[in-house]
């Protein structure tokens, strides 16, 4: 009887120990990683969300989901002056939750005073509260000089402008170049979203314009600019147009210590790579956790026919990306027509990518 009692005590003790270990592991898991349910409570920043309207519902929506917003002005679509006006007003109304990046036009590129006027414009943006300057793909893809030659971002005419930005430590976000899909026929494009975009914007589908600079021309010009201005605080929008290879991104991050990237509009390209080599992509995020910023590149303007539809799209993107980066759950990605396993990045990595790395844009220049 005593022997049996002793045996049962041993069983109970073993079960208790196993339960304790399981509880400790669960606690460790809970403190080390976020879950899907943490989405609302964790502070986040979308560093690439174009809000070109004073309608308060969009910032209210972002605030509700614990998002700060960085809205880049861009030399396309709505006039840069209208974008600037909306940004200036919104910045005053949402000081701690909204930042914007000013921009400049290249319409007067061939004027002799282009550089001086552009620097004046940059100063005007900063006085109004801009956290930096956004540069767009029309440089390299549309802009031409008086001889009809395409103008690249490493053109010497831009030197005074970038020297000014560099010396004054003004952050620059550059959408220079396009995804590699842009130089492929529609039917060969990897990403369905890219296919839709270039089908609707054939002027930017470089496969249709063989006379234009190549993909390598775009990347080389950007890299040359960074070599010319090594202290420039630069964020390569859309994974620096190197979305197809985290290895290629890593090379640039290693070469240019002041370069960062945002993930906007290119998450599926990362997901494609993680399907092929999960550990490589996960290790990339962990190694460069201080250099990666989260963003979506969704555009919201005053002519939005159905605001709720846009908000739903935004929320779906936010939630899907959160699941991918935070958990190891598998979800179906429509634009890929494929199931993708999440990276399950540690909390400290998520906090940097989603929020802390964006703090620099909320600091006064």
Secondary structure, 3 states (H helix, E strand, C coil): CHHHHHHHHHHHHHHHHHHHHHHHHHHHHHHHCCCHHHCCCCCEEECCCEEECCCCHHHHHHHHCCEEEEEECCCCCCCHHHHHHHHHHHHHHCCCCEEEEECCCCCCCCCCCHHHHHHHHHHHHHHCCCCCEEECCHHHHCCECCCCCECCCCCHHHHHHHHHHHHCCCCEEECCCCCHHHHCCHHHCCCHHHHHHHHHCHHHCHHHCCCCCCHHHHHHHHHHHHHHCCCCCEEEHHHHCCCCCHHHHHHHHHHCCCEEEECCCCHHHHHHHHHHCHHHHHHHHHHCCCCEECCCCCEEECCCCCHHHHHHHHHHHHHHHHHHHHCCCEEEECCCCEEEECCCCCHHHHHHHHCHHHHHHHCCC
